[in-house]
């Protein structure tokens, strides 16, 4: 983890350093002084971008494969024009400023190890926050203000409110002896199952780990043991179980370590390579039999199961990096940053010269893109390929024609990149062909309920001056395209319904929710520490193929970005952060006029919020120490919020765990968070590090690595029941690196947990340990996952 963090911060530090120009006492050139009025006039001119910020995103059907490349060409042309319009404004601002003197580096805050953009002392010796320049940064943290984050949880509108995600669902099959009460997958929406590497039905545990699909006889707990172990093709990533069928997803080729989508530096891009879906008949739990194999050339983005229907979202393409070869976003003879006063190679230019240079580049780019669209062949724009093999008869049946003629393809009018997003659906219980819909566009966060599936695709409208990068997507002009598809239980198909756009970017799937026909979307525009960053909640509804905005709450927490979101009926909970954690209660009862009804500020921030009941929410995240211009993380925290009175939300209970460097997979992956309401139990994976302080120093002494269990109640807060150890802290931390965990890439040894009656199962990738609630520290059984 440390290696990834250093690399990321160094790359960002180089970018920021390149943007900084030093002191403020540079001489004003005669050319700059003479064109001040001209600059003011040029900057006052409106930008006539071909892509308006409020233009709706729509999808048009494609009938033949020959239409794919021209459609992509039109998208590229739109993107190019939009980016040049934005960059032209930036260029005018650069060339309308005085030239800069060489900076005196001895006075700068500096860029220490992990500094990236930091907070420190500026050239005048005063402390404060700076976007890139004079930041400094600490040798112990690549993000002095504490970083970015995200959230998760679950709400069932049809059932009338918040519902426990861990209650037994009774649709995962099984047979034989079973626990009376047991936890299951922590899904966002009740009745819409999400993929995970482990499933449970109270009698059996189904798990894919170490390239093996295992079925474990899990009850009675003391006798837990493996019933079947089947070698899986590739690297398994997740599965579904329904009645007597199991669906296993696995990556072909090299496995890509996952990051936390939506968090700092981790856009939703998919798994990175082709994958296979394998369907097994598990009616005999000791002998799984393969029934179907579906191979896709795309990269797996997400999937959902509604009843017996599985919907899979994948993407094929190069995520936009190939666009750089078609066009340039900045004229070579126009300086990107204010030049030094003695720079003879990129001097300051008059506004007319800047505009002329951009127009020449626009014409050159247009010619290159139009030539590509007229002469390129379809293989240059990767098409998804699906090979469906069914083994339900005497001989396998193979179908490779699903996407060959490009039927069911759509193209968006917004610039979503050189990719093809495919939604494929099939019935676990039937051998019928796949239902397929494809969109020429990029990957994105996925939200689904029992009637709708949404994909939130980032629209690239700006670039960093140094090429494509993750931070080039975040800024004042960023927008997100929303595409809606209709789904229904029992129907192995997905129908395109409509599209729209919102400002900013979504954090993750919890930033979206549909209620009474209205889609609510929480977005942030920009990211901390940009002083212009702010957030919004937009309400949309489908009308004649468009997702039209009916209401918007803008300028939520200026200067902060979103770290967690949860919607419930007519209420939304939004957590933002820069130094403290404002929990906003947003009233959505009137879709046309959403408003902030209540606000609570506490130190740190939550990255995930989970309902305890209709009026109380548990938050997990990070405690923080306010340092004035920024904040240091000081450990993990659990909180219980009382939202009974939405005008006055309250913090009822808080539990701080460890110091800086402590980690839990549950802070960035809701599937690792297990609140089991029937027994008022909370189980969370934890690596606890002690010895840190509020000045940014990591704790260096690991004291626990395993699963912690609390009794969590509104009345009494968090009462620790104990923990199931996974590894000996002295051995696990022998190299001194176990406590230097980057907050957005947690790595706890335990990954999941299951509660069955009075037993708790701590699930790691090498072993499952089973303990009685009365004595968690001493497991009564264990299942080896490496044999």
C-alpha positions in Angstrom: 0.0 0.0 0.0 2.8 2.4 0.8 4.3 2.0 -2.6 1.1 2.9 -4.3 0.7 5.9 -2.1 4.2 7.3 -2.7 3.8 6.9 -6.4 0.4 8.7 -6.5 1.6 11.6 -4.3 4.8 12.0 -6.3 2.9 12.1 -9.6 0.5 14.7 -8.1 3.3 16.7 -6.6 5.0 16.9 -10.0 1.8 18.1 -11.6 1.3 20.8 -8.9 4.9 21.9 -8.9 4.7 22.4 -12.6 1.7 24.7 -12.1 3.4 26.9 -9.5 5.4 29.9 -10.6 6.9 31.2 -7.4 6.9 34.8 -5.9 4.6 37.6 -6.4 7.1 40.3 -7.1 7.6 39.6 -10.8 8.2 42.5 -13.2 5.3 43.6 -15.4 6.4 43.5 -19.0 5.5 46.4 -21.2 3.5 44.1 -23.5 1.4 42.9 -20.5 0.7 46.4 -19.4 -0.3 47.5 -22.8 -2.9 44.7 -23.3 -4.7 44.9 -20.0 -7.8 46.4 -21.5 -7.7 43.9 -24.4 -7.3 41.1 -21.8 -10.3 42.2 -19.9 -12.4 42.4 -23.0 -11.3 38.9 -24.1 -12.0 37.3 -20.8 -15.4 38.9 -20.7 -16.4 37.2 -24.0 -18.7 34.3 -23.4 -17.6 30.8 -24.5 -19.8 29.3 -27.1 -19.0 25.6 -26.3 -20.6 23.0 -28.6 -21.3 21.1 -25.4 -23.4 23.2 -23.0 -23.2 22.3 -19.3 -26.9 21.8 -19.1 -27.4 20.0 -22.4 -29.3 16.7 -21.8 -27.5 13.5 -22.7 -29.4 11.3 -25.0 -28.9 8.0 -26.7 -29.6 7.3 -30.4 -29.9 3.7 -31.7 -27.3 2.2 -34.0 -28.5 -0.3 -36.6 -25.2 -1.6 -38.1 -21.6 -1.9 -37.0 -20.6 0.5 -39.8 -22.2 3.3 -37.7 -20.0 2.8 -34.7 -16.8 4.5 -35.8 -18.6 7.6 -37.2 -20.5 7.8 -34.0 -17.3 7.7 -32.0 -15.8 10.3 -34.3 -18.7 12.7 -33.5 -18.2 12.2 -29.8 -14.5 12.9 -30.1 -15.2 16.0 -32.2 -17.6 17.3 -29.5 -15.1 16.6 -26.7 -12.3 18.3 -28.6 -14.3 21.4 -29.2 -15.4 21.6 -25.6 -11.9 21.0 -24.2 -10.4 23.7 -26.5 -13.1 26.2 -25.4 -12.2 25.6 -21.8 -8.5 25.6 -22.3 -8.7 28.8 -24.3 -10.1 30.6 -21.3 -7.3 29.2 -19.2 -4.7 30.3 -21.7 -6.2 33.8 -21.8 -5.9 34.1 -18.0 -2.3 32.9 -18.2 -1.2 35.4 -20.8 -3.1 38.3 -19.3 -1.0 38.1 -16.1 2.5 39.6 -15.5 5.5 37.4 -16.2 7.0 35.7 -13.1 10.4 36.0 -11.5 12.2 32.9 -10.7 11.0 31.6 -7.3 13.2 31.5 -4.2 12.9 27.9 -3.3 14.4 28.3 0.2 11.3 30.2 1.2 8.8 27.6 -0.1 6.9 25.2 2.0 8.5 22.3 0.0 7.2 19.0 -1.3 8.2 16.4 1.3 7.7 12.6 1.1 4.1 12.0 0.2 3.5 15.7 0.1 1.7 15.9 -3.2 -0.3 19.0 -2.9 0.1 19.9 0.7 -0.7 22.5 3.3 2.2 24.4 4.7 3.9 27.8 4.8 3.6 30.1 1.8 6.3 32.3 0.4 5.4 35.0 3.0 5.9 32.7 5.9 2.3 32.4 6.9 0.5 29.2 7.6 -2.5 28.3 5.5 -3.9 26.2 2.7 -2.8 26.5 -0.9 -4.0 24.6 -3.9 -0.7 23.2 -5.0 1.6 26.2 -4.5 3.7 26.6 -1.4 2.0 23.6 0.1 4.8 21.5 1.5 3.1 18.5 2.9 4.3 16.2 5.7 6.8 13.5 5.5 4.3 11.2 7.1 1.2 11.9 5.0 0.5 12.3 1.3 -2.7 14.2 2.2 -2.5 16.7 5.0 -6.1 17.6 5.0 -7.2 14.0 5.6 -8.2 12.9 2.2 -11.3 11.8 0.4 -13.9 9.2 1.1 -17.1 7.5 0.4 -20.0 5.7 1.9 -22.7 2.9 1.8 -26.0 1.3 3.2 -29.5 0.0 2.4 -33.1 1.2 2.1 -36.2 -0.5 0.7 -38.8 2.1 -0.4 -41.4 -0.6 -1.3 -41.1 -2.1 2.2 -41.6 1.3 3.8 -38.2 2.4 5.1 -34.8 1.3 6.2 -34.4 -2.4 6.6 -31.5 -4.5 7.9 -29.3 -5.8 5.1 -28.2 -8.7 7.2 -31.6 -10.3 7.9 -32.1 -13.7 6.4 -33.5 -13.4 2.8 -34.3 -17.1 2.3 -33.5 -17.1 -1.5 -30.0 -18.5 -1.6 -31.0 -22.2 -1.7 -29.7 -24.6 0.9 -31.2 -27.6 2.6 -30.6 -29.7 5.7 -29.9 -28.1 9.1 -29.8 -24.4 9.2 -29.4 -21.5 11.7 -32.6 -19.8 12.7 -31.1 -16.3 12.2 -28.2 -15.4 9.9 -26.7 -12.4 8.2 -26.4 -12.1 4.4 -24.9 -9.7 1.9 -25.1 -6.0 2.8 -27.0 -4.9 -0.3 -27.8 -1.3 -1.0 -31.4 -2.1 -2.0 -33.4 -4.9 -0.5 -34.2 -7.6 -3.1 -31.4 -6.5 -5.4 -28.4 -8.8 -4.7 -24.9 -7.5 -5.2 -21.9 -9.7 -6.1 -19.4 -10.7 -3.4 -16.8 -13.3 -3.0 -18.9 -15.0 -0.2 -22.6 -15.9 0.1 -24.5 -17.6 2.9 -27.9 -19.2 3.4 -27.7 -20.2 7.0 -26.7 -23.8 6.2 -23.9 -23.4 3.7 -21.3 -20.8 2.9 -20.3 -20.3 -0.7 -17.0 -18.7 -1.3 -14.5 -18.0 -4.1 -10.9 -17.5 -3.0 -7.5 -18.6 -4.1 -9.0 -19.6 -7.5 -11.3 -22.2 -5.8 -15.1 -22.2 -5.6 -15.9 -23.8 -2.2 -19.1 -25.0 -0.6 -18.8 -25.2 3.1 -21.2 -27.0 5.4 -21.4 -24.2 8.0 -24.0 -25.5 10.4 -23.7 -26.6 13.2 -20.9 -24.1 13.7 -18.6 -26.4 15.6 -18.5 -28.8 12.7 -17.9 -26.4 9.8 -16.0 -28.0 7.0 -15.6 -28.0 3.2 -18.0 -30.1 1.2 -16.8 -29.3 -2.3 -13.8 -27.4 -3.8 -13.9 -26.7 -7.6 -11.0 -25.1 -9.5 -12.2 -21.9 -11.1 -11.0 -20.6 -14.4 -9.0 -17.4 -14.1 -9.1 -15.3 -10.9 -12.6 -15.4 -9.2 -13.9 -12.0 -8.1 -17.5 -12.6 -6.9 -20.6 -14.8 -7.1 -24.3 -15.1 -6.7 -26.3 -18.0 -5.3 -30.0 -18.5 -6.0 -31.9 -21.7 -5.3 -29.8 -24.5 -6.6 -27.6 -22.4 -8.9 -24.3 -20.5 -8.3 -22.9 -17.9 -10.6 -19.2 -17.2 -10.4 -17.3 -14.3 -12.0 -13.6 -14.7 -12.7 -11.0 -12.6 -14.5 -8.9 -14.1 -17.3 -5.2 -13.2 -17.4 -3.7 -11.2 -14.5 -5.8 -10.2 -11.6 -5.9 -6.5 -11.0 -5.8 -5.4 -7.3 -9.0 -3.5 -6.7 -9.1 0.1 -5.4 -12.0 1.9 -3.9 -14.1 3.3 -6.8 -15.1 6.9 -6.4 -12.4 7.6 -3.8 -9.2 9.6 -4.2 -7.5 8.5 -7.5 -9.9 5.6 -8.3 -12.4 6.3 -11.0 -14.8 3.5 -12.0 -13.0 1.8 -14.9 -13.8 -1.9 -14.6 -11.6 -4.9 -13.8 -9.1 -4.3 -16.5 -9.5 -7.4 -18.7 -11.7 -10.1 -20.1 -13.8 -12.2 -17.8 -15.9 -15.4 -17.6 -19.2 -16.1 -15.9 -19.7 -19.7 -14.9 -23.1 -21.1 -13.8 -23.1 -24.2 -11.6 -25.8 -26.6 -10.6 -25.3 -27.0 -6.9 -28.4 -29.2 -6.1 -25.8 -31.7 -4.8 -23.7 -29.5 -2.6 -20.9 -32.0 -2.6 -20.6 -32.0 -6.4 -21.1 -28.7 -8.3 -21.7 -29.3 -12.0 -21.0 -26.6 -14.7 -24.1 -25.7 -16.7 -23.0 -22.6 -18.6 -19.9 -20.6 -19.5 -20.2 -17.0 -20.8 -16.9 -15.3 -21.8 -16.8 -11.6 -22.4 -14.0 -9.6 -24.0 -14.9 -6.6 -21.9 -13.8 -5.4 -18.5 -16.3 -6.2 -15.6 -17.8 -3.1 -14.1 -20.6 -4.4 -11.9 -23.6 -6.8 -11.7 -26.9 -7.3 -10.0 -29.2 -10.2 -9.4 -33.0 -9.7 -9.2 -34.7 -13.0 -8.5 -33.3 -15.5 -11.0 -32.1 -12.8 -13.5 -28.5 -11.6 -13.4 -27.6 -8.3 -15.1 -23.9 -7.8 -15.9 -22.3 -4.4 -16.8 -19.0 -4.5 -18.7 -16.9 -2.2 -20.8 -14.4 -2.7 -23.6 -12.1 0.1 -24.8 -9.1 2.1 -23.8 -10.7 4.6 -21.3 -10.0 7.5 -23.6 -6.2 7.4 -23.6 -6.2 6.6 -27.3 -7.8 10.0 -28.0 -4.5 11.7 -27.4 -3.2 10.3 -30.7 -6.0 11.9 -32.6 -5.8 15.5 -31.4 -4.0 17.9 -29.1 -5.6 20.0 -26.4 -3.1 22.9 -26.3 -1.1 24.8 -29.0 2.6 24.0 -28.7 3.5 27.7 -29.1 1.2 28.9 -26.3 2.6 28.7 -22.7 0.5 26.7 -20.3 1.6 28.6 -17.2 2.8 32.2 -16.8 6.3 32.2 -18.2 9.3 33.6 -16.4 10.3 37.1 -17.5 13.5 35.9 -19.2 11.8 33.1 -21.1 12.5 33.7 -24.8 10.9 30.5 -26.0 7.3 30.8 -24.7 6.7 34.5 -24.1 3.5 36.2 -23.2 1.1 36.6 -26.1 -1.7 39.0 -26.9 -5.2 37.7 -26.6 -5.6 37.8 -30.4 -2.5 35.7 -30.8 -3.7 33.1 -28.3 -7.1 32.8 -30.0 -5.5 32.4 -33.4 -3.3 29.6 -32.1 -6.2 27.8 -30.7 -8.2 28.2 -33.9 -5.4 26.8 -35.9 -5.2 23.8 -33.6 -9.0 23.4 -33.7 -8.9 23.1 -37.5 -6.0 20.7 -37.4 -7.7 18.5 -34.8 -11.0 18.5 -36.8 -9.3 17.3 -39.9 -7.6 14.5 -38.0 -10.8 13.3 -36.3 -12.9 13.5 -39.5 -10.2 11.5 -41.3 -10.3 8.9 -38.5 -14.1 8.6 -38.7 -14.1 8.3 -42.5 -11.3 5.8 -42.9 -11.0 3.8 -39.6 -12.3 0.3 -39.4 -14.5 -1.0 -36.6 -11.6 -3.0 -35.0 -9.9 0.3 -34.1 -12.9 0.9 -31.8 -13.0 -2.3 -29.8 -16.3 -4.1 -29.9 -17.5 -6.3 -27.1 -17.5 -10.0 -27.9 -19.5 -12.6 -26.0 -19.2 -16.4 -26.4 -22.1 -18.2 -24.6 -21.7 -21.9 -24.1 -24.5 -24.0 -22.5 -23.9 -27.6 -21.2 -27.5 -28.5 -20.5 -27.8 -31.2 -23.2 -25.9 -34.1 -24.6 -23.6 -31.7 -26.4 -22.5 -28.1 -25.6 -24.3 -25.3 -27.5 -22.2 -22.3 -28.4 -23.5 -18.9 -29.4 -21.0 -16.2 -30.5 -23.5 -14.0 -32.5 -25.0 -11.9 -29.7 -23.0 -8.7 -30.5 -21.7 -9.5 -34.0 -24.1 -7.2 -35.9 -24.2 -4.4 -33.3 -27.9 -4.6 -32.8 -29.0 -3.1 -29.5 -26.2 -0.5 -29.7 -26.8 3.1 -28.8 -24.5 6.2 -29.0 -24.8 9.1 -26.6 -24.6 12.8 -27.6 -22.2 13.5 -24.8 -18.5 12.8 -25.0 -18.1 9.6 -23.0 -14.9 8.2 -24.5 -13.8 5.5 -26.8 -15.4 2.6 -25.0 -18.5 0.4 -25.4 -20.5 -0.3 -22.3 -22.6 -3.5 -22.5 -25.4 -4.7 -20.2 -26.1 -8.4 -20.6 -28.9 -10.3 -18.8 -29.6 -14.0 -18.4 -31.8 -16.3 -16.3 -29.9 -18.5 -13.9 -32.6 -21.2 -14.1 -33.1 -21.2 -17.9 -30.8 -21.9 -20.9 -32.3 -19.0 -23.0 -30.0 -16.6 -24.9 -28.6 -13.5 -23.4 -30.4 -10.2 -23.6 -27.9 -7.5 -24.6 -27.9 -3.7 -24.8 -24.7 -1.7 -25.6 -23.8 2.0 -25.3 -20.9 3.7 -26.9 -19.5 5.3 -23.8 -17.4 4.8 -20.7 -17.7 2.9 -17.4 -19.4 4.4 -14.4 -21.0 3.8 -11.1 -24.1 1.5 -11.1 -27.3 1.8 -9.1 -30.2 -0.6 -9.4 -33.5 -1.2 -7.8 -36.1 -3.8 -8.8 -37.4 -1.8 -11.9 -34.5 0.5 -12.9 -30.7 0.3 -13.5 -28.7 3.5 -13.8 -25.1 4.0 -15.0 -23.4 7.3 -14.1 -20.7 8.0 -16.7 -18.2 10.8 -16.2 -18.0 13.2 -19.2 -14.5 14.3 -19.9 -14.6 18.1 -20.5 -11.1 19.1 -19.3 -7.6 17.8 -19.3 -4.6 18.3 -17.2 -1.8 20.3 -19.0 0.2 17.1 -19.0 -2.1 14.6 -20.6 -4.9 12.4 -19.4 -4.8 11.7 -15.7 -7.4 10.9 -13.0 -7.4 14.4 -11.7 -8.1 15.9 -15.1 -11.7 14.7 -14.8 -12.4 16.8 -11.7 -13.0 20.5 -12.0 -15.4 23.3 -12.5 -16.7 22.0 -15.8 -17.1 18.3 -14.9 -20.4 16.7 -15.7 -21.9 13.2 -15.4 -24.1 11.5 -18.0 -26.9 9.4 -16.5 -28.3 6.5 -18.5 -31.4 4.7 -17.3 -32.4 1.1 -18.3 -35.6 -0.7 -17.4 -35.3 -4.1 -15.7 -37.9 -6.4 -14.3 -38.0 -9.6 -12.3 -38.3 -12.6 -14.5 -37.2 -10.8 -17.7 -33.7 -11.5 -19.0 -33.5 -8.2 -20.8 -32.6 -4.6 -20.3 -34.4 -1.8 -22.1 -32.9 1.7 -22.6 -35.3 4.3 -21.1 -33.6 7.7 -21.2 -30.6 9.9 -20.3 -29.7 13.1 -18.6 -26.8 15.0 -17.2 -25.8 16.5 -13.9 -22.9 18.7 -12.8 -20.0 17.2 -11.0 -19.1 13.6 -10.3 -20.7 10.9 -8.2 -18.8 9.3 -5.4 -20.2 5.7 -5.8 -23.5 3.8 -6.1 -24.8 5.3 -2.9 -24.8 8.8 -4.4 -27.8 7.6 -6.5 -31.3 6.6 -5.4 -34.7 6.3 -7.1 -37.9 7.0 -5.1 -41.5 7.4 -6.4 -40.2 7.8 -10.0 -37.6 10.4 -9.1 -33.8 9.8 -9.3 -31.8 11.7 -6.7 -28.1 12.2 -7.4 -25.5 13.7 -5.0 -22.4 15.1 -6.8 -19.3 17.0 -6.0 -17.9 19.6 -8.4 -14.1 19.6 -8.0 -12.2 18.2 -5.1 -10.4 19.4 -1.9 -8.3 21.5 -1.7 -9.7 23.5 -4.6 -11.4 26.5 -2.9 -14.1 26.3 -5.6 -15.2 22.8 -4.8 -18.8 22.4 -3.8 -21.6 19.7 -3.9 -25.2 19.4 -5.1 -28.2 17.1 -5.0 -30.1 17.0 -8.2 -33.6 15.4 -8.7 -34.5 14.1 -12.1 -37.5 12.3 -13.7 -37.9 10.3 -16.9 -39.9 12.2 -19.6 -40.1 11.0 -23.2 -36.6 9.5 -23.2 -35.0 12.2 -21.2 -34.0 12.4 -17.6 -35.0 16.0 -16.9 -34.0 18.0 -13.9 -37.0 19.0 -11.8 -35.1 20.3 -8.7 -31.6 21.0 -7.5 -29.9 21.9 -4.2 -26.6 23.5 -5.1 -23.6 24.9 -3.3 -23.7 22.4 -0.4 -20.7 23.0 1.8 -18.5 25.2 -0.4 -14.8 24.2 -0.1 -15.7 20.6 0.9 -16.4 17.4 -1.1 -18.7 14.5 -0.5 -17.4 11.5 1.5 -20.7 9.6 2.2 -24.3 9.6 1.0 -27.5 7.8 2.0 -31.1 8.3 0.8 -34.2 7.1 2.7 -37.7 7.9 1.4 -37.9 11.7 1.3 -34.7 12.3 3.1 -31.0 12.3 2.1 -28.0 12.2 4.3 -24.8 13.8 2.9 -21.4 13.9 4.6 -18.8 16.3 3.4 -15.3 17.0 4.7 -12.3 19.3 4.7 -11.6 19.7 8.4 -14.8 18.6 10.2 -17.6 16.3 9.3 -20.9 18.1 8.4 -23.8 15.7 8.3 -26.5 17.4 6.2 -30.1 16.2 6.4 -31.7 17.1 3.1 -35.5 17.3 2.7 -36.6 15.8 -0.6 -40.4 15.7 0.0 -40.9 18.3 -2.7 -38.7 17.0 -5.6 -38.7 20.5 -7.2 -37.4 22.2 -4.1 -35.0 20.1 -2.1 -33.4 21.9 0.9 -31.1 21.4 3.8 -33.3 20.8 6.8 -30.6 20.1 9.4 -26.8 20.1 9.9 -24.4 18.6 12.4 -20.7 19.2 12.6 -18.3 16.7 14.3 -14.6 16.0 13.9 -13.5 13.7 11.1 -15.9 12.2 8.7 -17.9 9.0 7.8 -17.2 7.1 4.7 -20.2 4.8 5.0 -23.6 5.2 6.7 -25.9 2.3 7.7 -29.4 2.4 9.0 -30.1 1.0 12.5 -33.8 1.8 12.2 -36.0 4.6 10.7 -34.5 7.3 12.8 -30.9 6.2 13.6 -27.8 5.7 11.5 -24.4 4.2 12.2 -21.4 5.8 10.5 -17.9 4.4 10.1 -15.0 6.5 9.0 -12.1 8.5 10.4 -11.6 10.7 13.5 -9.6 13.8 12.8 -7.7 16.6 14.6 -8.5 20.1 13.4 -5.2 21.9 12.8 -6.6 25.2 11.6 -5.9 25.1 7.8 -6.3 21.3 7.6 -6.9 18.2 9.7 -4.9 15.1 10.6 -6.5 11.6 10.7 -6.2 10.3 14.2 -7.8 6.8 14.0 -11.0 5.0 13.0 -14.4 5.9 14.4 -17.9 4.5 14.8 -20.8 6.9 15.4 -24.5 6.6 16.0 -26.6 9.6 14.8 -30.1 10.4 15.9 -32.1 11.9 13.0 -35.5 11.7 14.7 -35.7 15.5 14.5 -34.4 16.3 11.0 -34.0 19.9 12.0 -31.6 19.0 14.7 -29.6 15.8 14.0 -27.6 14.6 17.0 -24.5 12.5 17.6 -25.5 10.0 20.3 -22.5 7.8 20.6 -18.9 7.7 19.3 -16.2 5.0 19.5 -12.6 5.9 18.4 -10.5 2.9 17.5 -6.7 3.0 17.4 -4.6 5.8 16.0 -3.5 7.0 12.6 -2.6 3.9 10.4 -5.4 1.7 11.8 -7.5 0.3 8.9 -10.6 -1.6 8.1 -12.0 -2.8 4.7 -15.4 -1.6 5.9 -14.4 2.0 5.5 -14.4 1.8 1.8 -16.4 -1.4 1.1 -19.9 -1.7 2.5 -19.8 -5.5 2.0 -17.3 -5.7 4.9 -19.7 -3.9 7.2 -22.1 -6.2 9.1 -24.8 -4.8 11.3 -27.2 -7.6 12.3 -30.3 -5.9 13.8 -32.0 -9.1 15.1 -29.2 -9.5 17.6 -28.1 -5.8 17.8 -24.6 -6.9 16.7 -22.0 -5.0 14.7 -19.0 -6.9 13.2 -16.2 -5.0 11.5 -12.8 -6.1 10.3 -10.0 -4.2 12.1 -6.3 -3.7 12.1 -5.6 -1.5 15.2 -2.4 0.5 15.5 -1.5 2.4 18.6 1.1 5.1 19.4 0.2 7.8 16.9 -0.8 11.3 17.9 -2.8 14.2 16.7 0.1 15.8 14.8 0.1 13.4 11.8 2.3 10.7 13.2 1.3 7.1 12.5 0.9 4.6 15.2 3.7 2.0 14.9 2.5 -0.7 17.4 -0.1 -3.1 16.0 -2.3 -4.5 18.8 -5.0 -6.3 16.8 -5.6 -7.9 13.4 -8.9 -9.6 13.1 -12.7 -9.1 13.5 -14.2 -6.9 16.3 -17.7 -7.4 17.5 -19.9 -4.9 19.4 -23.4 -4.8 20.7 -24.6 -1.6 19.1 -27.8 0.0 20.4 -29.4 3.4 20.5 -29.6 3.4 24.2 -26.1 2.2 25.2 -24.0 2.9 22.1 -21.1 0.5 21.3 -20.4 -2.2 23.9 -17.5 -4.3 22.8 -18.2 -8.1 22.9 -14.7 -9.1 21.9 -12.7 -10.0 18.8 -11.7 -12.9 16.7 -8.0 -12.7 16.0 -6.8 -13.4 12.5 -3.0 -12.9 12.8 -0.5 -12.4 15.6 0.2 -8.6 15.6 3.8 -9.1 16.6 4.4 -11.3 13.5 2.1 -9.4 11.1 3.9 -6.1 11.9 7.4 -7.5 12.0 8.5 -5.5 9.0 7.1 -2.2 10.4 4.7 -1.6 7.5 1.4 -3.0 8.8 0.5 0.3 10.4 1.2 2.6 7.4 -2.2 2.2 5.7 -3.4 4.7 3.2 -7.0 5.6 4.3 -8.6 5.1 0.8 -6.9 1.7 0.2 -7.6 -0.2 3.4 -6.1 -3.7 3.8 -7.4 -5.6 6.8 -6.7 -9.3 7.1 -10.3 -10.2 7.7 -12.5 -9.2 4.8 -16.1 -10.3 5.7 -18.1 -11.7 8.6 -21.2 -13.8 9.0 -23.4 -14.1 12.1 -25.4 -17.3 12.6 -27.5 -17.5 15.8 -24.9 -17.2 18.6 -21.9 -17.7 16.4 -19.7 -15.3 14.4 -17.6 -16.3 11.4 -14.5 -14.2 10.6 -13.7 -14.6 6.9 -10.2 -13.9 5.6 -8.8 -15.1 2.3 -6.8 -17.9 3.9 -9.1 -19.1 6.7 -12.6 -18.8 8.1 -12.6 -18.8 11.9 -15.8 -19.6 13.9 -16.3 -18.4 17.4 -19.2 -18.4 19.9 -20.4 -15.0 21.0 -19.7 -15.9 24.6 -16.0 -16.5 23.8 -14.9 -14.8 20.6 -11.2 -14.9 21.3 -11.1 -18.8 21.1 -12.5 -20.1 17.9 -14.4 -23.4 18.0 -13.8 -24.3 14.4 -11.8 -23.1 11.4 -11.9 -23.9 7.7 -8.7 -23.7 5.7 -9.1 -21.9 2.4 -5.6 -22.7 1.1 -5.9 -26.5 0.8 
